[in-house]
Amino acid sequence: MASIAGMSISAPSRSLSFQQSQQAGTKISSLKSVSLFSQRKSFQSLRLRVSCAAKPETVEKVCEIVKKQLALPDDSAITGESKFSALGADSLDTVEIVMGLEEAFGISVEEENAQNITSVQDAADMIEKLVESKSA
């Protein structure tokens, strides 16, 4: 689940703020990204792009693949925030998780991207990015 609590960007003589309050349990599933644009008097522009987290279905599928690859019990509590290392995965396990994700989602993960995956959420976000670029 993605949540934007607030952010502020300051530039000389300008400030841009974006606030979104979210009640507990509210999900943002159809929002892919938010782009904000501010233009100062000197015609210089400031752009900000905020990307939301992966769809809950993708996170859930990644959780199932991680459970299978690490041979964890079905009742194991795995969430998007779960770190592979906290689940007992070593570097070889992480490689096997990535291979399982590649097979399940029909994607190919570059080695440098695979090294940045440390949690279920990291994996789900990367998968959605790859699937989106593949279909574009």
C-alpha positions in Angstrom: 0.0 0.0 0.0 1.3 3.5 -0.9 0.9 6.4 1.4 2.0 10.0 0.8 2.1 11.8 4.1 3.5 15.0 2.8 6.6 16.6 1.3 7.9 20.1 0.8 10.4 21.4 -1.8 11.9 24.8 -1.4 13.5 26.9 -4.0 14.7 30.6 -3.8 11.6 32.6 -3.0 9.3 29.7 -3.8 8.0 26.7 -1.9 5.9 23.9 -3.2 4.0 21.6 -0.9 1.9 18.5 -1.6 -0.3 17.0 1.1 -2.5 13.9 1.0 -4.1 12.6 4.1 -5.0 9.0 4.1 -7.2 7.2 6.5 -6.2 3.9 7.9 -7.0 1.0 5.6 -7.5 3.3 2.5 -5.6 1.9 -0.5 -4.3 3.7 -3.6 -4.2 1.0 -6.3 -5.0 2.8 -9.5 -2.6 5.7 -9.0 0.6 5.1 -10.9 2.4 8.4 -10.4 1.9 12.0 -9.5 3.7 14.8 -11.4 3.9 18.3 -9.9 5.1 21.3 -11.9 6.0 24.8 -10.7 7.3 27.6 -12.8 9.1 30.6 -11.3 9.1 34.2 -12.7 12.5 33.6 -14.3 11.0 30.8 -16.4 13.1 28.1 -14.8 11.0 25.1 -14.0 11.0 22.6 -11.2 9.6 19.1 -11.8 8.9 16.4 -9.3 7.6 12.9 -9.9 6.3 10.7 -7.2 5.8 7.0 -8.0 3.5 4.9 -5.9 4.2 1.4 -4.8 3.3 -1.8 -6.7 -0.2 -3.1 -6.8 -1.2 -5.2 -3.9 -1.7 -8.3 -6.2 1.9 -8.0 -7.3 3.2 -7.8 -3.7 1.0 -10.8 -2.7 2.4 -12.9 -5.6 5.9 -11.9 -4.7 5.3 -13.0 -1.1 4.1 -16.4 -2.3 7.1 -16.8 -4.5 9.5 -15.8 -1.6 7.7 -18.3 0.7 8.2 -21.1 -1.9 11.8 -20.3 -2.7 12.8 -20.1 1.0 10.6 -23.1 1.9 8.8 -21.1 4.6 5.6 -22.4 6.2 2.3 -21.2 4.7 1.4 -19.3 7.8 4.7 -17.2 7.7 3.9 -13.5 8.0 5.5 -11.9 4.9 4.6 -8.3 3.8 6.0 -5.8 1.4 8.3 -4.5 4.1 9.8 -8.0 4.7 13.6 -8.0 4.1 15.0 -11.1 2.4 17.8 -11.2 5.0 15.4 -11.1 7.9 13.6 -14.1 6.4 16.9 -16.0 6.5 17.9 -15.6 2.8 21.5 -15.5 1.9 22.9 -14.3 -1.5 22.2 -17.6 -3.3 18.7 -17.6 -2.0 18.2 -14.1 -3.3 19.4 -15.1 -6.7 16.9 -18.0 -6.7 14.1 -15.7 -5.6 14.9 -13.4 -8.5 15.0 -16.4 -10.9 11.6 -17.5 -9.6 10.2 -13.9 -10.1 11.6 -13.8 -13.7 9.9 -17.1 -14.5 6.6 -16.2 -12.8 6.3 -12.7 -14.4 7.9 -13.4 -17.7 10.6 -10.8 -17.2 14.4 -10.6 -17.3 16.1 -8.8 -14.5 19.5 -7.2 -15.2 22.2 -8.1 -12.6 22.6 -4.5 -11.4 18.9 -4.3 -10.7 18.9 -7.7 -9.0 21.6 -6.4 -6.5 19.2 -3.6 -5.4 16.4 -6.0 -4.4 16.5 -6.4 -0.6 12.8 -6.6 0.2 9.5 -7.9 -1.1 8.4 -4.3 -1.9 11.7 -3.7 -3.9 11.0 -6.8 -5.9 7.3 -5.9 -6.6 8.2 -2.3 -7.6 10.9 -3.5 -10.0 8.6 -6.1 -11.5 5.8 -3.6 -12.2 8.4 -1.2 -13.8 9.8 -4.0 -16.0 6.3 -5.3 -17.0 5.2 -1.7 -17.8 8.3 -1.0 -20.0 7.9 -4.4 -21.7 4.3 -3.6 -22.7 5.1 -0.1 -23.8 
